[in-house]
Amino acid sequence: MEQELSDSDSDDEDEGSKKKGFMGDSYQFDDDERREWRDKIREVIYKHPEIQEELDPVEKLNKMQKLMADYPLVVDEDDPDWPEDADGWGFNLGQFFDKITIKNAKKDNDDDNYDSENEVVWQDDDYIRPIKHIKTAQWEETVFKDISPLIILVHNRYKRPKENERVWNELEKAVHIIWNCRLPSPRCVAVDAVVEDALVSVLNVSVFPEVIFTKAGKILYRERGIRTADELSKMMAFFYYGAAKPPCLDCLGNSQEMIPSVAIES
């Protein structure tokens, strides 16, 4: 390397390079500038000494095994440490993405029946979600460890799917209404009836979707109808912020139903 960077290299420069200058432009280095650049290059090289290749096959194998142990690419499906939210690969794909949004775009050759309101927008989990899915294993901690106001949306992707999707969207909008009023919204969780059938059973839900308003370990109200975001936000205000009772709750009784516990078999 020293030989390649020697100051005498300038004497061997061909005529074409002299005409073109540095990087093909019209600028030409004088001898002092060349020495300065070579000194800087040497300084960088000395800071990063050449990495020696491991030639010993035994030591090479040991280092490779250590790397594979520290950074596993494959996880045994029966591994007790297998993460619950793994996407079938032993890790969660979401950990590799940050605030990614993908929106379906209309192509020029699409038909005239294109409905912009039904565009699919995919977002990653790295943003504040008004509603979060919970599993049966998380139920006890979610409900009994934190007794702050909690709204539970029990939905089913196969039974009345449009109604389930609409209630989810309206509930999200209702939370944003509360946020826009500079109030802390109640916690909102969703239970997937297809997956968490045991939890749905103890909650005594058979018609989907159902929105359950709870507070301090008690079920205050079960909403089985399709309510707008405005109506849902007024229900939140009534149950949790002392607002006036909205017209949609005129027939509301004094519910003393307790939130059920779920026994998880070991």
C-alpha positions as CSV (number, residue, x, y, z in Angstrom):
1,M,0.0,0.0,0.0
2,E,2.9,2.4,0.9
3,Q,4.3,1.7,-2.6
4,E,1.0,2.5,-4.2
5,L,0.7,5.7,-2.4
6,S,4.3,7.0,-2.8
7,D,4.8,10.6,-3.7
8,S,6.7,9.5,-6.8
9,D,3.4,8.2,-8.4
10,S,2.8,11.7,-9.8
11,D,5.8,11.3,-12.1
12,D,4.2,8.2,-13.6
13,E,0.9,9.9,-14.4
14,D,0.0,9.4,-18.0
15,E,-0.7,12.2,-20.4
16,G,-4.4,11.4,-20.6
17,S,-4.9,11.8,-16.9
18,K,-3.1,15.1,-16.9
19,K,-5.5,16.4,-19.5
20,K,-8.6,15.1,-17.7
21,G,-7.6,16.0,-14.2
22,F,-9.1,14.6,-11.0
23,M,-12.3,12.5,-11.5
24,G,-12.4,13.5,-15.1
25,D,-12.9,17.2,-14.5
26,S,-10.6,20.1,-15.5
27,Y,-9.1,20.5,-12.0
28,Q,-5.4,19.4,-11.6
29,F,-3.6,18.7,-8.4
30,D,-0.2,20.2,-7.8
31,D,2.5,18.2,-5.9
32,D,1.7,19.7,-2.5
33,E,-2.0,18.8,-2.9
34,R,-1.2,15.3,-3.9
35,R,1.0,14.8,-0.9
36,E,-1.8,16.2,1.4
37,W,-4.4,13.8,-0.1
38,R,-2.0,10.8,0.2
39,D,-1.3,11.7,3.9
40,K,-5.1,11.7,4.6
41,I,-5.5,8.3,2.8
42,R,-2.7,6.8,4.8
43,E,-4.3,8.2,8.0
44,V,-7.6,6.4,7.2
45,I,-5.8,3.2,6.4
46,Y,-3.8,3.1,9.6
47,K,-7.0,3.7,11.6
48,H,-8.6,0.6,10.0
49,P,-5.9,-2.2,9.9
50,E,-6.5,-5.1,7.5
51,I,-8.7,-7.8,9.0
52,Q,-6.9,-11.1,9.0
53,E,-8.8,-14.1,7.6
54,E,-9.2,-17.0,10.0
55,L,-7.3,-19.9,8.4
56,D,-7.6,-22.5,11.2
57,P,-10.7,-24.6,10.2
58,V,-11.5,-25.5,13.9
59,E,-11.4,-21.9,15.1
60,K,-13.3,-20.8,12.0
61,L,-16.1,-23.3,12.8
62,N,-16.2,-22.2,16.5
63,K,-16.6,-18.6,15.4
64,M,-19.3,-19.5,12.9
65,Q,-21.2,-21.4,15.5
66,K,-21.0,-18.5,18.0
67,L,-22.4,-16.2,15.3
68,M,-25.3,-18.5,14.6
69,A,-26.0,-18.8,18.3
70,D,-26.0,-15.0,18.8
71,Y,-28.0,-14.3,15.7
72,P,-30.3,-17.3,15.0
73,L,-31.8,-17.4,11.6
74,V,-34.1,-20.4,12.3
75,V,-36.0,-21.1,15.5
76,D,-37.4,-24.5,16.5
77,E,-41.2,-24.3,16.5
78,D,-41.3,-26.3,19.7
79,D,-38.9,-23.9,21.4
80,P,-40.5,-22.7,24.8
81,D,-39.2,-19.2,24.1
82,W,-41.0,-19.0,20.8
83,P,-42.6,-15.6,20.8
84,E,-46.5,-15.6,20.8
85,D,-46.6,-12.8,18.2
86,A,-44.3,-14.6,15.8
87,D,-45.4,-14.5,12.2
88,G,-44.6,-18.2,11.6
89,W,-40.9,-17.6,11.4
90,G,-39.8,-17.4,15.0
91,F,-39.9,-13.6,15.0
92,N,-42.3,-10.8,14.3
93,L,-42.0,-9.3,10.9
94,G,-43.1,-5.9,12.3
95,Q,-39.8,-5.4,14.1
96,F,-38.1,-4.8,10.8
97,F,-40.4,-2.0,9.7
98,D,-41.0,1.5,11.1
99,K,-44.1,3.6,10.3
100,I,-44.7,1.9,6.9
101,T,-47.9,2.8,5.1
102,I,-49.0,1.1,1.8
103,K,-52.0,2.3,0.0
104,N,-53.8,0.7,-3.0
105,A,-53.4,3.0,-6.0
106,K,-56.0,3.2,-8.8
107,K,-54.5,2.2,-12.2
108,D,-55.4,4.0,-15.4
109,N,-57.0,0.9,-16.8
110,D,-59.2,0.3,-13.8
111,D,-63.0,0.2,-14.4
112,D,-65.4,3.0,-13.6
113,N,-66.7,1.2,-10.5
114,Y,-63.6,2.1,-8.5
115,D,-64.7,3.2,-5.0
116,S,-62.1,5.4,-3.3
117,E,-63.8,5.0,0.1
118,N,-63.0,1.3,0.1
119,E,-59.2,1.7,-0.5
120,V,-57.1,-0.6,1.6
121,V,-54.5,1.2,3.6
122,W,-52.0,-1.0,5.4
123,Q,-50.1,0.4,8.4
124,D,-47.5,-1.1,10.6
125,D,-47.9,-1.4,14.4
126,D,-45.5,1.5,15.1
127,Y,-48.2,4.1,15.6
128,I,-50.8,4.8,18.3
129,R,-53.7,2.5,17.8
130,P,-57.0,3.3,19.5
131,I,-57.9,-0.4,19.6
132,K,-55.5,-3.2,20.3
133,H,-56.1,-6.9,20.0
134,I,-55.6,-9.0,23.1
135,K,-55.3,-12.7,23.6
136,T,-56.9,-14.9,26.3
137,A,-53.5,-15.1,28.0
138,Q,-53.5,-11.3,28.4
139,W,-57.0,-11.1,29.7
140,E,-56.4,-11.2,33.5
141,E,-53.7,-8.6,33.4
142,T,-55.6,-6.3,31.1
143,V,-58.8,-6.4,33.1
144,F,-57.9,-6.9,36.7
145,K,-54.4,-5.5,37.1
146,D,-55.5,-2.2,35.6
147,I,-59.0,-1.2,36.7
148,S,-59.2,2.0,34.7
149,P,-62.1,2.4,32.2
150,L,-62.0,-0.3,29.5
151,I,-64.0,-0.9,26.3
152,I,-64.0,-4.3,24.8
153,L,-65.0,-4.9,21.2
154,V,-65.8,-8.5,20.5
155,H,-65.8,-9.1,16.7
156,N,-66.1,-11.9,14.3
157,R,-64.6,-11.8,10.8
158,Y,-67.0,-14.3,9.4
159,K,-70.3,-13.3,10.9
160,R,-71.7,-10.0,9.7
161,P,-68.2,-8.9,8.5
162,K,-69.3,-5.5,7.2
163,E,-71.1,-4.7,10.5
164,N,-68.0,-5.8,12.4
165,E,-65.7,-3.6,10.3
166,R,-68.0,-0.6,10.6
167,V,-68.2,-0.8,14.4
168,W,-64.4,-1.1,14.6
169,N,-64.0,2.0,12.4
170,E,-66.7,4.0,14.3
171,L,-65.1,3.1,17.7
172,E,-61.7,4.3,16.4
173,K,-63.3,7.6,15.3
174,A,-65.0,7.9,18.7
175,V,-61.6,7.6,20.5
176,H,-60.3,10.4,18.2
177,I,-63.2,12.6,19.2
178,I,-62.3,12.1,22.8
179,W,-58.6,12.9,22.0
180,N,-59.6,16.0,20.2
181,C,-61.4,17.2,23.3
182,R,-58.1,16.8,25.1
183,L,-59.3,14.0,27.3
184,P,-57.6,10.7,28.0
185,S,-59.7,8.1,26.2
186,P,-60.6,4.8,27.9
187,R,-58.6,1.8,26.9
188,C,-60.0,-0.1,24.0
189,V,-59.2,-3.7,23.2
190,A,-60.5,-6.1,20.6
191,V,-61.2,-9.8,21.0
192,D,-61.2,-12.0,17.9
193,A,-64.1,-14.4,18.3
194,V,-62.7,-16.8,15.8
195,V,-59.4,-17.2,17.7
196,E,-60.3,-16.5,21.3
197,D,-63.5,-18.6,21.5
198,A,-63.0,-19.5,25.2
199,L,-62.8,-15.8,26.1
200,V,-65.9,-15.0,24.0
201,S,-67.8,-17.8,25.8
202,V,-67.1,-16.5,29.3
203,L,-68.0,-13.0,28.1
204,N,-71.4,-14.5,27.1
205,V,-71.2,-12.9,23.6
206,S,-73.1,-14.6,20.8
207,V,-74.1,-11.8,18.5
208,F,-71.3,-9.9,16.7
209,P,-70.1,-7.3,17.0
210,E,-70.7,-6.3,20.6
211,V,-69.1,-3.4,22.4
212,I,-68.8,-3.8,26.2
213,F,-68.3,-0.8,28.5
214,T,-66.5,-1.7,31.7
215,K,-65.1,0.1,34.8
216,A,-63.5,-1.0,38.0
217,G,-64.2,-4.7,37.3
218,K,-67.9,-4.2,36.4
219,I,-69.7,-4.4,33.0
220,L,-71.6,-1.1,32.8
221,Y,-73.3,-1.7,29.4
222,R,-73.4,-4.0,26.4
223,E,-74.0,-2.3,23.0
224,R,-75.1,-4.8,20.3
225,G,-76.4,-2.2,17.9
226,I,-74.5,-0.3,15.1
227,R,-73.6,3.1,16.6
228,T,-72.0,6.0,15.0
229,A,-68.7,7.5,16.3
230,D,-70.7,10.5,17.7
231,E,-73.0,8.2,19.6
232,L,-70.1,6.1,20.9
233,S,-68.1,9.1,22.0
234,K,-71.2,10.4,23.9
235,M,-71.5,7.0,25.6
236,M,-67.8,7.3,26.7
237,A,-68.4,10.8,28.0
238,F,-71.5,9.6,30.0
239,F,-69.8,6.5,31.5
240,Y,-66.4,7.9,32.2
241,Y,-66.5,11.7,32.3
242,G,-69.8,12.5,34.0
243,A,-71.6,13.9,30.9
244,A,-75.3,13.8,30.4
245,K,-76.9,10.5,29.4
246,P,-77.3,10.4,25.6
247,P,-80.7,9.6,24.0
248,C,-79.4,6.2,22.8
249,L,-79.1,5.1,26.5
250,D,-82.6,6.0,27.6
251,C,-83.4,2.4,28.5
252,L,-80.2,1.8,30.4
253,G,-80.6,0.0,33.7
254,N,-78.4,-0.4,36.7
255,S,-76.0,-3.2,35.7
256,Q,-74.0,-4.9,38.4
257,E,-72.5,-7.6,36.1
258,M,-69.0,-8.4,37.0
259,I,-66.2,-8.9,34.4
260,P,-65.6,-12.7,34.2
261,S,-62.3,-14.3,34.9
262,V,-60.8,-16.8,32.5
263,A,-59.1,-19.9,33.9
264,I,-56.1,-20.8,31.7
265,E,-55.1,-24.4,31.7
266,S,-51.4,-24.9,32.2
